[in-house]
Amino acid sequence: MALVVFTAVPALALGEEGWPSLAKAFWVLFATALAGGASSALNAYVERETDALMARTRRRPLPAAILLPRVVFVYGLLLTVVSTLLLWAVGGPVAAAVGLLTIVFYVGVYTLWLKPRTPQNIVIGGAAGATAPLIASAAMDGHISLGAWLLFGIIFLWTPPHFWAISIFRSREYERAGFPMMNLVVGDQPTRWRSLGYTLLLVAVSLLPVWFGYLGTLYAVAAVALGAWFTQAIVRSMIEQAPQADWRAFKASSSYLMLLFLAMIVDLA
């Protein structure tokens, strides 16, 4: 959740004349976090039974019987309403609409339909996790800038190698839960090849903000260096063909995205 909200920060200034006031930035990011919380709560409600079958999720509040399902469901609905109204108040109708559509897509399309039915679940569903920059951009002037769409593209392309790495590492758990993850359908190594393809495309797209003049040399150098590092992690997992290497690639992917967006913020400062 923190990483999702963090990806919205550069969009507050990308394509704008400067940074917004601290108060507006806080409320936009806070409302974005509430929308993400709504998605997570409703996702946890829907997947409470499958979460109980997986080691990495069975200690969550619902499978661990810490909270009642109906409480989490109502909490998710409450966060949906509050986040939508708050985004409308501080960012306008477009930001509110994108926030609400994100929740609907994540829960209704990804969680309920895509995830249990197709190995492309992460590829398509990744759009839901990439909308924070769109929300932030829309909240600035009522329009979504090209720069924000470029950030969306970066996160969208980052999502498959990120989640495929963890799905290979946790393959038995995903199989037990009945989710048709890519590696369970086509195999581990073909999935790693797909991850490499998305990673190379990701590195190329990560340089587009420089091409369009949104970011400068500092970010360009960081994007190339980080892209090479992340690509190396994926290649290494292909060579070693061991779940531990995929786990390292998964951790590298999180660090990559955080550092890439930090470079954007520093460049814009």
C-alpha positions as CSV (number, residue, x, y, z in Angstrom):
1,M,0.0,0.0,0.0
2,A,2.8,2.4,0.9
3,L,4.5,1.7,-2.5
4,V,1.2,2.3,-4.4
5,V,0.7,5.7,-2.7
6,F,4.4,6.5,-3.3
7,T,3.9,6.1,-7.0
8,A,1.4,8.9,-6.9
9,V,3.8,11.5,-5.6
10,P,5.7,12.4,-8.8
11,A,2.4,12.8,-10.7
12,L,1.5,15.7,-8.3
13,A,4.2,17.8,-10.1
14,L,4.7,16.0,-13.5
15,G,3.5,18.3,-16.2
16,E,2.6,21.0,-13.7
17,E,4.3,24.4,-13.0
18,G,5.3,23.2,-9.6
19,W,4.4,21.2,-6.5
20,P,1.0,21.7,-4.9
21,S,0.6,22.9,-1.4
22,L,1.5,20.5,1.3
23,A,-2.1,20.4,2.5
24,K,-3.5,19.5,-0.9
25,A,-0.8,16.9,-1.5
26,F,-1.5,15.3,1.8
27,W,-5.3,15.0,1.2
28,V,-4.9,13.7,-2.3
29,L,-2.4,11.0,-1.2
30,F,-4.5,10.2,1.9
31,A,-7.7,9.8,-0.2
32,T,-5.7,7.6,-2.7
33,A,-4.6,5.5,0.3
34,L,-8.2,5.1,1.4
35,A,-9.2,3.9,-2.1
36,G,-6.4,1.4,-1.9
37,G,-7.5,0.4,1.5
38,A,-11.1,-0.2,0.2
39,S,-9.7,-2.4,-2.6
40,S,-7.6,-4.4,-0.1
41,A,-10.4,-4.8,2.4
42,L,-13.0,-6.0,-0.2
43,N,-10.3,-8.2,-1.8
44,A,-9.6,-9.8,1.7
45,Y,-13.4,-10.4,2.2
46,V,-13.7,-12.1,-1.2
47,E,-10.6,-14.2,-0.8
48,R,-10.8,-15.1,2.9
49,E,-11.2,-18.8,2.2
50,T,-8.4,-19.1,-0.4
51,D,-6.2,-16.9,1.8
52,A,-6.5,-19.5,4.5
53,L,-4.9,-22.1,2.1
54,M,-1.7,-20.0,1.6
55,A,1.1,-19.6,4.1
56,R,1.8,-16.0,3.1
57,T,-1.9,-14.9,3.6
58,R,-3.3,-17.3,6.2
59,R,-2.3,-14.9,9.0
60,R,-4.3,-12.1,7.6
61,P,-7.2,-10.9,9.9
62,L,-10.0,-12.8,8.2
63,P,-8.4,-16.3,7.7
64,A,-6.9,-15.9,11.2
65,A,-10.4,-15.2,12.6
66,I,-9.3,-11.9,14.1
67,L,-12.1,-10.0,12.4
68,L,-15.6,-11.0,11.3
69,P,-16.2,-11.1,7.5
70,R,-19.2,-8.7,7.6
71,V,-17.2,-6.2,9.6
72,V,-14.5,-6.1,6.9
73,F,-17.1,-6.0,4.1
74,V,-18.8,-2.9,5.7
75,Y,-15.4,-1.4,6.4
76,G,-14.5,-1.8,2.7
77,L,-17.7,-0.2,1.6
78,L,-17.3,2.7,4.0
79,L,-13.7,3.3,2.7
80,T,-15.1,3.3,-0.8
81,V,-17.6,6.0,0.0
82,V,-15.2,8.1,2.0
83,S,-12.4,7.9,-0.5
84,T,-14.6,8.8,-3.4
85,L,-16.2,11.8,-1.6
86,L,-12.8,13.0,-0.3
87,L,-11.2,12.7,-3.8
88,W,-14.1,14.7,-5.2
89,A,-13.7,17.4,-2.5
90,V,-10.0,17.8,-2.9
91,G,-9.4,16.8,-6.5
92,G,-12.7,17.0,-8.4
93,P,-14.9,14.5,-10.2
94,V,-12.3,13.0,-12.5
95,A,-10.0,12.0,-9.6
96,A,-13.0,10.6,-7.7
97,A,-14.2,8.6,-10.8
98,V,-10.7,7.1,-11.3
99,G,-10.5,6.2,-7.6
100,L,-13.9,4.6,-7.7
101,L,-13.3,2.7,-10.9
102,T,-10.0,1.4,-9.5
103,I,-11.9,-0.2,-6.6
104,V,-14.5,-1.6,-8.9
105,F,-12.0,-3.0,-11.4
106,Y,-9.7,-4.5,-8.7
107,V,-12.5,-6.2,-6.8
108,G,-15.1,-6.9,-9.5
109,V,-12.8,-7.6,-12.5
110,Y,-9.5,-8.8,-11.1
111,T,-10.4,-10.5,-7.8
112,L,-13.7,-12.1,-8.8
113,W,-13.2,-12.8,-12.5
114,L,-9.6,-12.7,-13.7
115,K,-7.6,-14.2,-10.8
116,P,-9.4,-17.5,-10.6
117,R,-9.9,-18.0,-14.3
118,T,-6.9,-17.0,-16.5
119,P,-3.1,-17.0,-16.3
120,Q,-3.3,-13.5,-17.7
121,N,-4.8,-12.3,-14.4
122,I,-1.8,-10.4,-13.2
123,V,-1.2,-8.8,-16.7
124,I,-4.7,-7.4,-17.0
125,G,-5.3,-6.9,-13.3
126,G,-2.1,-4.9,-13.0
127,A,-4.0,-1.9,-14.4
128,A,-5.8,-1.6,-11.0
129,G,-2.5,-1.2,-9.2
130,A,-1.2,1.4,-11.6
131,T,-3.8,4.1,-11.3
132,A,-2.4,6.1,-8.3
133,P,-0.5,8.5,-10.7
134,L,-3.7,9.0,-12.7
135,I,-5.7,9.9,-9.6
136,A,-3.0,12.3,-8.4
137,S,-2.7,14.0,-11.8
138,A,-6.5,14.4,-12.2
139,A,-6.6,15.9,-8.7
140,M,-4.3,18.7,-9.8
141,D,-6.3,20.3,-12.6
142,G,-9.1,17.9,-13.5
143,H,-7.1,16.3,-16.4
144,I,-4.8,13.3,-16.6
145,S,-1.5,14.4,-18.1
146,L,0.5,12.4,-20.6
147,G,3.2,12.2,-17.9
148,A,0.8,10.4,-15.5
149,W,-0.1,7.9,-18.3
150,L,3.6,7.2,-18.7
151,L,3.9,6.4,-15.0
152,F,0.8,4.2,-15.3
153,G,2.6,2.3,-18.1
154,I,5.7,1.9,-16.0
155,I,3.8,0.3,-13.1
156,F,1.6,-1.7,-15.5
157,L,4.7,-3.3,-17.2
158,W,6.4,-3.8,-13.8
159,T,3.5,-5.8,-12.3
160,P,3.9,-9.1,-14.3
161,P,7.6,-9.8,-13.5
162,H,7.0,-8.6,-9.9
163,F,4.1,-11.0,-9.2
164,W,5.3,-13.9,-11.4
165,A,8.4,-14.0,-9.3
166,I,6.4,-14.5,-6.1
167,S,4.0,-17.0,-7.8
168,I,7.0,-19.2,-8.8
169,F,8.4,-19.0,-5.3
170,R,5.0,-19.8,-3.8
171,S,3.8,-22.0,-6.6
172,R,2.5,-24.8,-4.4
173,E,0.4,-22.4,-2.4
174,Y,-1.2,-20.8,-5.5
175,E,-1.9,-24.3,-6.8
176,R,-3.5,-25.3,-3.5
177,A,-5.7,-22.2,-3.6
178,G,-6.7,-23.0,-7.2
179,F,-5.3,-19.9,-8.9
180,P,-4.1,-20.5,-12.5
181,M,-0.9,-18.5,-12.2
182,M,1.2,-18.2,-15.4
183,N,3.9,-20.6,-14.1
184,L,1.3,-23.2,-13.2
185,V,-0.1,-23.1,-16.7
186,V,3.0,-22.8,-18.9
187,G,5.8,-23.7,-16.5
188,D,8.4,-21.8,-14.5
189,Q,11.0,-21.2,-17.2
190,P,8.6,-20.0,-19.9
191,T,7.2,-17.6,-17.2
192,R,10.7,-16.3,-16.5
193,W,11.1,-15.6,-20.2
194,R,7.9,-13.7,-20.2
195,S,9.1,-11.7,-17.2
196,L,12.3,-10.8,-19.1
197,G,10.2,-9.6,-22.0
198,Y,8.1,-7.3,-19.8
199,T,11.2,-6.1,-17.9
200,L,13.0,-5.1,-21.1
201,L,9.9,-3.2,-22.3
202,L,9.6,-1.7,-18.8
203,V,13.1,-0.3,-19.0
204,A,12.4,1.2,-22.4
205,V,9.1,2.8,-21.3
206,S,10.8,4.1,-18.1
207,L,12.9,6.4,-20.3
208,L,9.9,7.9,-22.1
209,P,9.4,10.6,-19.4
210,V,12.8,11.9,-20.4
211,W,12.0,11.7,-24.1
212,F,8.9,13.8,-23.6
213,G,10.7,16.4,-21.5
214,Y,9.1,15.6,-18.1
215,L,12.3,14.5,-16.4
216,G,16.0,15.2,-16.9
217,T,19.4,13.7,-16.8
218,L,19.5,12.7,-13.2
219,Y,16.4,10.5,-13.6
220,A,17.7,9.1,-16.9
221,V,20.9,7.9,-15.4
222,A,19.0,6.3,-12.5
223,A,16.4,4.7,-14.8
224,V,19.2,3.1,-16.9
225,A,21.1,1.9,-13.9
226,L,18.1,0.5,-12.0
227,G,16.8,-1.1,-15.2
228,A,20.1,-2.9,-15.7
229,W,20.0,-4.1,-12.1
230,F,16.4,-5.3,-12.3
231,T,17.0,-7.0,-15.6
232,Q,20.1,-8.8,-14.1
233,A,17.9,-10.1,-11.3
234,I,15.5,-11.6,-13.8
235,V,18.2,-13.1,-16.0
236,R,19.8,-14.6,-12.9
237,S,16.6,-16.3,-12.0
238,M,16.5,-17.7,-15.5
239,I,20.0,-19.1,-15.2
240,E,19.7,-20.5,-11.7
241,Q,16.1,-21.8,-12.2
242,A,15.6,-22.0,-8.4
243,P,12.7,-20.6,-6.4
244,Q,15.2,-18.7,-4.1
245,A,16.4,-16.8,-7.2
246,D,12.8,-15.8,-8.0
247,W,12.4,-14.7,-4.4
248,R,15.4,-12.4,-4.8
249,A,13.9,-11.1,-8.1
250,F,10.7,-10.4,-6.3
251,K,12.5,-8.3,-3.6
252,A,14.5,-6.6,-6.3
253,S,11.4,-5.6,-8.2
254,S,9.9,-3.8,-5.1
255,S,13.2,-1.9,-4.5
256,Y,13.4,-1.1,-8.2
257,L,10.0,0.6,-8.4
258,M,10.6,2.5,-5.2
259,L,14.0,3.8,-6.2
260,L,12.8,4.6,-9.7
261,F,10.0,6.8,-8.4
262,L,12.3,8.3,-5.8
263,A,14.6,9.3,-8.6
264,M,11.6,11.0,-10.3
265,I,10.8,13.0,-7.1
266,V,14.5,14.1,-6.7
267,D,14.6,15.1,-10.3
268,L,11.5,17.2,-10.0
269,A,12.6,18.8,-6.7
